[in-house]
Amino acid sequence: MEIDLAALPDDIEVLHHLIGDLVAALDHKRAEARAEIDRLRHIVKLLQRNRFGRRSERLDDDQMLLGLEDVDADIARAEAACPASSP
């Protein structure tokens, strides 16, 4: 959301409303980013369980590498997209 700082209203109530909208939008984006991070972490856990589980349940090494190929990059991208905040 782009805001023209030169065109901000002088009314305090309107500014408070504007700030509230911005905070709500950032909270929504943060929640989406955290959901994506949680989804990717779940995938990693499943892949690790398949990799290090009982012998009969293990994935082939090539399948494991295929599954993990982009997960680290996806997690880093999702964390970078998530606005910094205290948990």
PyMOL commands that set and color helices and strands:
alter all, ss='L'
color gray80, all
select helices_A, chain A and resi 5-7+12-52+55-57+61-68+71-81
alter helices_A, ss='H'
color red, helices_A
deselect
rebuild
show_as cartoon
